[in-house]
Amino acid sequence: MPWLLLPSTMNTAQKIYKEILDMKVEEREKLFAVIARRGFEKDFYSHEEVFEDIRQSPFTIKEASEYLEVAEITVRR
């Protein structure tokens, strides 16, 4: 079956590609190294497999606002 991209999928793919191009070279290298190591070994990954590297404690309001690039008050809402 040929690869089909729906318009919404194509917009997402283009957005992701642009984001990859906008990354620093070092970050791009890390991304591709992770893909090469862990890649797409199977069709379904559990929540733990995907998020095991993320810390288990909740983010602080300050950390969340910095990550989302919004004001702390926006996160509180």
N, CA, C and O of each residue as an XYZ file, in Angstrom:
308
protein
N       0.843     -1.181      0.000
C       0.000      0.000      0.000
C       0.882      1.237      0.000
O       1.767      1.352      0.848
N       0.670      2.154     -0.916
C       1.516      3.352     -0.967
C       1.288      4.241      0.253
O       0.213      4.238      0.855
N       2.299      4.981      0.593
C       2.237      5.897      1.723
C       1.328      7.058      1.372
O       1.560      7.748      0.379
N       0.297      7.281      2.171
C      -0.643      8.366      1.934
C      -0.543      9.372      3.062
O      -0.519      9.005      4.237
N      -0.485     10.636      2.701
C      -0.472     11.688      3.700
C      -1.718     12.542      3.520
O      -1.924     13.148      2.468
N      -2.534     12.583      4.543
C      -3.697     13.449      4.513
C      -3.230     14.880      4.706
O      -2.149     15.098      5.252
N      -4.020     15.873      4.270
C      -3.577     17.268      4.430
C      -3.170     17.617      5.855
O      -2.156     18.286      6.051
N      -3.935     17.182      6.856
C      -3.568     17.500      8.239
C      -2.278     16.803      8.647
O      -1.478     17.359      9.400
N      -2.075     15.585      8.150
C      -0.842     14.853      8.442
C       0.338     15.542      7.786
O       1.410     15.652      8.381
N       0.147     16.000      6.580
C       1.225     16.688      5.865
C       1.613     17.967      6.583
O       2.799     18.274      6.702
N       0.620     18.726      7.069
C       0.941     19.946      7.814
C       1.734     19.623      9.061
O       2.674     20.339      9.403
N       1.365     18.549      9.746
C       2.098     18.136     10.935
C       3.506     17.694     10.573
O       4.470     18.056     11.248
N       3.622     16.916      9.516
C       4.948     16.453      9.078
C       5.831     17.632      8.694
O       7.010     17.667      9.044
N       5.273     18.582      7.987
C       6.051     19.756      7.594
C       6.462     20.568      8.808
O       7.579     21.083      8.863
N       5.566     20.687      9.786
C       5.884     21.425     11.004
C       7.027     20.743     11.758
O       7.966     21.400     12.208
N       6.935     19.419     11.888
C       7.991     18.677     12.583
C       9.314     18.815     11.852
O      10.354     19.017     12.480
N       9.284     18.706     10.523
C      10.507     18.845      9.734
C      11.120     20.224      9.943
O      12.333     20.340     10.114
N      10.298     21.269      9.931
C      10.807     22.626     10.146
C      11.415     22.751     11.545
O      12.461     23.378     11.718
N      10.756     22.154     12.540
C      11.275     22.207     13.905
C      12.629     21.503     13.998
O      13.523     21.956     14.713
N      12.773     20.406     13.278
C      14.058     19.700     13.266
C      15.124     20.572     12.624
O      16.245     20.647     13.126
N      14.790     21.230     11.524
C      15.750     22.116     10.865
C      16.147     23.292     11.756
O      17.277     23.776     11.692
N      15.210     23.743     12.583
C      15.480     24.880     13.471
C      16.329     24.506     14.686
O      16.827     25.384     15.391
N      16.496     23.203     14.933
C      17.296     22.747     16.076
C      18.769     23.054     15.860
O      19.254     23.144     14.732
N      19.459     23.211     16.978
C      20.913     23.302     16.895
C      21.431     21.963     16.387
O      20.806     20.926     16.604
N      22.562     21.990     15.721
C      23.129     20.768     15.144
C      23.324     19.695     16.207
O      23.059     18.518     15.960
N      23.788     20.096     17.394
C      24.031     19.126     18.459
C      22.733     18.440     18.868
O      22.716     17.231     19.102
N      21.640     19.208     18.957
C      20.352     18.625     19.328
C      19.840     17.701     18.239
O      19.259     16.655     18.529
N      20.054     18.085     16.984
C      19.659     17.225     15.864
C      20.411     15.894     15.921
O      19.834     14.832     15.688
N      21.698     15.968     16.233
C      22.500     14.746     16.337
C      21.957     13.843     17.437
O      21.876     12.628     17.257
N      21.583     14.429     18.580
C      21.017     13.645     19.677
C      19.701     12.992     19.240
O      19.455     11.820     19.525
N      18.866     13.761     18.549
C      17.584     13.237     18.084
C      17.781     12.036     17.171
O      17.151     10.996     17.364
N      18.645     12.174     16.188
C      18.855     11.085     15.244
C      19.556      9.893     15.891
O      19.352      8.752     15.476
N      20.372     10.151     16.895
C      20.998      9.041     17.618
C      19.941      8.238     18.377
O      19.990      7.008     18.399
N      18.989      8.933     18.998
C      17.907      8.244     19.704
C      17.062      7.454     18.717
O      16.708      6.306     18.984
N      16.738      8.055     17.582
C      15.950      7.346     16.565
C      16.715      6.119     16.078
O      16.122      5.058     15.884
N      18.008      6.254     15.881
C      18.813      5.131     15.404
C      18.862      4.006     16.436
O      18.803      2.828     16.082
N      18.972      4.380     17.729
C      19.061      3.370     18.786
C      17.712      2.734     19.089
O      17.597      1.514     19.201
N      16.704      3.571     19.219
C      15.413      3.066     19.678
C      14.392      3.011     18.563
O      13.479      2.185     18.572
N      14.561      3.902     17.607
C      13.764      3.936     16.398
C      12.323      3.536     16.492
O      11.596      3.908     17.413
N      11.948      2.790     15.538
C      10.569      2.355     15.409
C      10.557      0.832     15.431
O      10.150      0.176     14.473
N      11.015      0.297     16.552
C      11.168     -1.139     16.692
C       9.848     -1.884     16.637
O       9.794     -3.033     16.200
N       8.798     -1.238     17.075
C       7.497     -1.892     17.068
C       6.403     -0.862     16.839
O       6.657      0.342     16.877
N       5.195     -1.334     16.603
C       4.083     -0.440     16.273
C       3.480      0.253     17.486
O       2.927      1.345     17.360
N       3.578     -0.358     18.651
C       2.941      0.191     19.844
C       3.936      0.236     20.992
O       4.630     -0.740     21.272
N       3.992      1.388     21.651
C       4.839      1.550     22.830
C       3.950      1.880     24.019
O       2.986      2.634     23.884
N       4.261      1.329     25.164
C       3.508      1.639     26.380
C       3.887      3.047     26.849
O       4.889      3.617     26.418
N       3.065      3.581     27.734
C       3.336      4.897     28.309
C       4.705      4.916     28.982
O       5.465      5.871     28.820
N       5.016      3.874     29.727
C       6.298      3.805     30.432
C       7.476      3.775     29.469
O       8.504      4.402     29.724
N       7.332      3.052     28.370
C       8.422      2.986     27.391
C       8.698      4.353     26.780
O       9.850      4.703     26.522
N       7.653      5.112     26.554
C       7.815      6.428     25.926
C       8.340      7.451     26.918
O       9.206      8.260     26.583
N       7.818      7.419     28.142
C       8.115      8.486     29.088
C       9.019      8.068     30.243
O       9.092      8.777     31.246
N       9.715      6.926     30.124
C      10.530      6.445     31.233
C      11.666      7.387     31.603
O      12.100      7.398     32.755
N      12.154      8.173     30.662
C      13.275      9.068     30.935
C      12.850     10.372     31.612
O      13.685     11.102     32.147
N      11.570     10.653     31.586
C      11.069     11.888     32.190
C      10.912     11.660     33.683
O      10.449     10.609     34.126
N      11.297     12.638     34.423
C      11.239     12.465     35.875
C       9.818     12.201     36.338
O       8.851     12.551     35.661
N       9.708     11.586     37.487
C       8.405     11.162     37.990
C       7.698     12.232     38.820
O       6.487     12.149     39.026
N       8.428     13.225     39.294
C       7.798     14.265     40.097
C       7.191     15.331     39.184
O       7.685     15.564     38.081
N       6.127     15.969     39.643
C       5.495     17.007     38.816
C       6.421     18.206     38.615
O       7.315     18.466     39.421
N       6.186     18.923     37.528
C       6.931     20.144     37.279
C       6.452     21.221     38.242
O       5.292     21.226     38.653
N       7.346     22.129     38.599
C       6.919     23.301     39.358
C       6.243     24.253     38.377
O       6.383     24.107     37.163
N       5.513     25.224     38.909
C       4.860     26.219     38.046
C       5.915     26.946     37.207
O       5.708     27.193     36.019
N       7.037     27.282     37.826
C       8.091     27.987     37.104
C       8.644     27.130     35.965
O       8.825     27.623     34.852
N       8.915     25.848     36.237
C       9.440     24.951     35.199
C       8.439     24.774     34.061
O       8.807     24.787     32.887
N       7.177     24.610     34.423
C       6.142     24.430     33.401
C       6.002     25.683     32.541
O       5.876     25.580     31.321
N       6.023     26.845     33.150
C       5.883     28.077     32.372
C       7.087     28.296     31.460
O       6.931     28.773     30.336
N       8.279     27.956     31.932
C       9.464     28.073     31.083
C       9.391     27.104     29.907
O       9.709     27.470     28.776
N       8.972     25.871     30.176
C       8.865     24.863     29.119
C       7.828     25.278     28.080
O       8.062     25.158     26.877
N       6.682     25.765     28.548
C       5.604     26.160     27.635
C       5.810     27.547     27.042
O       5.092     27.961     26.132
N       6.800     28.255     27.570
C       7.106     29.619     27.121
C       5.908     30.553     27.282
O       5.559     31.317     26.382
N       5.292     30.463     28.465
C       4.180     31.331     28.810
C       4.412     31.843     30.219
O       5.276     31.348     30.942
N       3.624     32.844     30.597
C       3.737     33.411     31.944
C       3.214     32.412     32.980
O       2.355     31.583     32.682
N       3.745     32.506     34.191
C       3.317     31.602     35.245
C       1.814     31.696     35.488
O       1.162     30.687     35.758
N       1.265     32.902     35.394
C      -0.174     33.093     35.618
C      -1.002     32.310     34.602
O      -2.094     31.837     34.920
N      -0.485     32.173     33.382
C      -1.179     31.407     32.342
C      -1.224     29.939     32.712
O      -2.238     29.278     32.491
N      -0.141     29.416     33.273
C      -0.103     28.024     33.689
C      -1.078     27.798     34.840
O      -1.734     26.759     34.906
N      -1.173     28.758     35.735
C      -2.068     28.632     36.881
C      -3.522     28.585     36.461
O      -4.340     27.953     37.131
N      -3.857     29.240     35.366
C      -5.257     29.252     34.908
C      -5.596     27.893     34.408
O      -6.723     27.659     33.971
